[in-house]
Protein backbone atom coordinates (compact mmCIF):
# COMPACT_ATOMS: atom_id res chain seq x y z
CA UNK A 1 0.00 0.00 0.00
CA UNK A 2 2.84 2.42 0.73
CA UNK A 3 4.11 1.89 -2.83
CA UNK A 4 0.78 3.09 -4.22
CA UNK A 5 0.88 6.19 -2.01
CA UNK A 6 4.44 6.90 -3.16
CA UNK A 7 3.54 6.47 -6.84
CA UNK A 8 0.51 8.75 -6.54
CA UNK A 9 2.54 11.39 -4.72
CA UNK A 10 5.25 11.41 -7.40
CA UNK A 11 3.14 11.03 -10.55
CA UNK A 12 3.42 14.10 -12.75
CA UNK A 13 1.67 13.61 -16.10
CA UNK A 14 1.92 16.39 -18.65
CA UNK A 15 -1.10 17.61 -20.56
CA UNK A 16 0.08 16.43 -23.96
CA UNK A 17 -3.17 16.82 -25.89
CA UNK A 18 -5.05 19.89 -27.10
CA UNK A 19 -8.75 20.30 -27.83
CA UNK A 20 -8.98 22.97 -30.52
CA UNK A 21 -12.75 23.34 -30.23
CA UNK A 22 -12.71 23.95 -26.46
CA UNK A 23 -9.24 25.54 -26.56
CA UNK A 24 -7.82 23.60 -23.61
CA UNK A 25 -5.02 21.12 -22.92
CA UNK A 26 -5.70 17.74 -21.33
CA UNK A 27 -4.02 14.46 -20.37
CA UNK A 28 -4.86 11.36 -22.37
CA UNK A 29 -4.73 7.88 -20.90
CA UNK A 30 -1.54 7.36 -22.90
CA UNK A 31 0.03 10.49 -21.37
CA UNK A 32 -0.69 9.17 -17.87
CA UNK A 33 0.60 5.68 -18.68
CA UNK A 34 3.82 7.10 -20.12
CA UNK A 35 4.42 9.02 -16.88
CA UNK A 36 3.50 6.20 -14.49
CA UNK A 37 5.54 3.37 -16.07
CA UNK A 38 8.93 4.45 -14.65
CA UNK A 39 7.38 4.84 -11.18
CA UNK A 40 5.80 1.39 -11.39
CA UNK A 41 9.15 -0.11 -12.36
CA UNK A 42 10.95 1.66 -9.52
CA UNK A 43 8.51 0.21 -6.98
CA UNK A 44 8.16 -3.27 -8.60
CA UNK A 45 4.44 -2.66 -9.17
CA UNK A 46 2.12 -3.63 -12.00
CA UNK A 47 -0.84 -1.70 -13.36
CA UNK A 48 -3.64 -3.58 -15.09
CA UNK A 49 -6.26 -1.84 -17.19
CA UNK A 50 -9.72 -2.88 -18.31
CA UNK A 51 -11.94 -1.26 -20.89
CA UNK A 52 -15.19 -2.90 -19.89
CA UNK A 53 -18.17 -0.64 -20.48
CA UNK A 54 -21.18 -0.38 -18.21
CA UNK A 55 -24.52 1.24 -19.00
CA UNK A 56 -25.69 3.60 -16.29
CA UNK A 57 -29.29 4.67 -16.70
CA UNK A 58 -30.74 5.37 -20.11
CA UNK A 59 -30.13 8.18 -22.50
CA UNK A 60 -32.75 9.43 -24.90
CA UNK A 61 -32.52 12.34 -27.28
CA UNK A 62 -35.20 14.15 -29.22
CA UNK A 63 -34.28 16.10 -32.30
CA UNK A 64 -36.54 18.53 -34.08
CA UNK A 65 -35.82 19.81 -37.56
PyMOL commands that set and color helices and strands:
alter all, ss='L'
color gray80, all
select helices_A, chain A and resi 2-10+29-42
alter helices_A, ss='H'
color red, helices_A
select strands_A, chain A and resi 17-19+24-26
alter strands_A, ss='S'
color yellow, strands_A
deselect
rebuild
show_as cartoon
